[in-house]
Structures are given as C-alpha cells and as structure tokens.
Amino acid sequence: MNRNRFLACFFLWGILVANGLLAGCMETHHQSNTSTDKNTHLASDDLIDISAEYDYYPLKTTKVVLQVTNHSKDICEGRQAYTLEYYDEDQNMWEALPVDTVPDTPLLIPSGYKGVCQLVPLDITGLKKRVGKYRIGKCFVNSVKKHYAFFELVDSKGVLELRRRIDDYNRKGANDKTDTVAQNILMTYTQGDTIFVMLMNNDLRFQEMFRRKVLSYSSVSHGAFRGDIPLIQATYSDTLQIRMRTEHQSYPVGTETVSVTLTNHSKRTLFFGEDYGVVRKEGNQWILLNGNNSWLDIGIGVPSGKDYHFDACLYPIFNENCPGIYKVFKEISFIGGQKKWLMSAEFEIK
C-alpha cells in the first residue's frame, strides 16, 4: 500500500514538472561554471535566450539592459524577478549578490519577440561593484532550466586591454580585403573609459558589424553619423597650365582604384600633400564618398614639365558606387605661394 502511494506521488510530481506548474525552476548549472559564452547554458532545443546588451561595461555602469529572444511559436511567461551573481576567481564559484526589489508580476514574451526584457540596476544598496564577470539569471514557466546572461565590468586597465584587442584585430586584417570590418577601421584612441573607433563608413550597419565581430563594449564611440557631405568648393580640371585626368574615361561598377595623373605645364613648381577626395554627382551636388582620411603629413613638389601619378581608392565595399559621374579632387598650390585651389578629374562608372 505504501509502495503504491509512493509511486502515485512520484507520477503526479512528474506531471507537474512537465507542465511547468512547480514553483521556481530547476537549476542545472554547477556553481563552479566559469564560461561567459551566452549559449553555454542553453540546450539545443531551448526556445528562450537571454543576453546582456553588451559583453563589457565600464565599472561605473549603473544599469544593464537585459534582452530576450523567444524562438517558440507560443507566448513565453516568466516573472520580473531575477538573480545577480559575481564570479569569484579565487574561490572558483559564483557569489550571489543583492538585487533590487521588483514586483512579482508576470513577464509575457510574445512569440518571435527579440528585444529589451528589463533593466537590471547595479547601483543598489549593498552591492559593491568589482571588476570581473557577472551573470543575470531568470526563470520562465515553460522552461525547466534557469537562463543566464553574462557580462563583465572593466576598469581603466581593462579598457586599455579592450583597445589593444581592437588594434590587434585591425593589424591582422589590414591586408585581408575580404575582412570588411578590419578594412573599415581608420584609427582608435581612448578618453577615460570610452574607446573611440573611427570608421571609414560609420552608419549603423557598419557599427553593428564591428560590435558583432570585434568588440561588444557599451562605451565604444564611432562619432556622429556623417550622412551625405556635399563638396561646395569649385574644382578645375585644366587651369593655369595645369591639368588633371584619370587613366580612362569610364570604369565598370565595382572598380576599386582609378589611376590619376597631374601634369604641370606651368613655369612654377607645384606643392601639395598626399590627400585627395572622391565625389559622386547627385543632381546639382557632388557628394563625398567614404574614404581613408588618415594621411601622412608630407609635402610633394612637382617641377615644371613633370607629371605626378597616384591611385585614388573608391572603396566600393563602403560606398554604393552605382553608375554615374564621379571625380577625384586634390588641393594644390604653387611652392612658396599662399593661394590654394582644387584640381579635379572626372570619370564615369558604367
């Protein structure tokens, strides 16, 4: 009789677990697990995924955005409650931290939803922020395991290490034309806990590519989005016995560089730097293409009767170089003179 009663209770317990009716959730992770991979704690058939908005944050961070993705075809139900833990490397274990009191209200995640789940404050009483690894845990009714989102807090030393990681990536990919992200990085520098990463093309699509492939850090700045910049100065292709032209009058779509020749038929020596620009005609305006604006500060002199040759890069992977009229322009002057002007050479992309 006692044996039959035990089997009946065990069978009922199994039904409750299968239907997510037991309070709380089943913890399947060892406290000594040190992985910071967001997918480490998700089984292949799991349909709920949570993550911090960024992988790294400066130590002064006051809140972390928790994101959730519901891959299932049903609404997923959870609670507002969460846990916060810090990984103690000396003890090789996760240490529970105090969390903000939140209402014990349902958290409903629609099918296919991917976005913000809630804000997790880090500036609450009793929480001493330390450099290192953290994880946020949440339970969902239709999942029998706890889900974690990982992130790290870094100090000034950690910021410099993150910047070195960017520079190393850029250096390794500098000669790999298939690495769009590395080719797009112009320069980096730090100011406080902010890492400035200047991109050739800094629209949101390329910023996201950088974050996904190189570094996900909340205090990276790519500067303000530049948008279309018109060239408003007048340019000249043939003036003062000086002429500028491209090797060919037309080039196919996808052309990476065009060869340019500047010819000096005047009696004076020309003087200019390495810099140049490329613009595309749009209506009555000439719009500047994205390009490498980091130039060596050197002077170049072209004596009377001589030519100067250079290649102008069109960077087709960072510009929509559709068929149309383009021109390369370059600022020049006479050596010892004060007046400067823009020489240009038009060409067509077909």
Secondary structure, DSSP 8 states (H G I E B T S, - for coil): -HHHHHHHHHHHHHHHHHTT-SSS-B--S-TT-----TTTTS-TT--EEEEES-SEEETT--EEEEEEEE-SSS-EEEES--EEEEEETTTTEEEEE--------EEEE-TT-EEEEEEEES--TT----SEEEEEEE-BTT-SB-EEEEEEEE-HHHHHHHHHHHHHHHHHHTT-TT-HHHHHEEEEEEETTEEEEEESS-SHHHHHHHHHHT--BTTEE--S-----B--S-EESEETTEEEEESSSEE-TT--EEEEEEEE-SSS-EEE-S--EEEEEETTEEEE-----------EEE-TT-EEEEEEE--TTTS---SEEEEEEEEEEETT---EEEEEEEEEE-
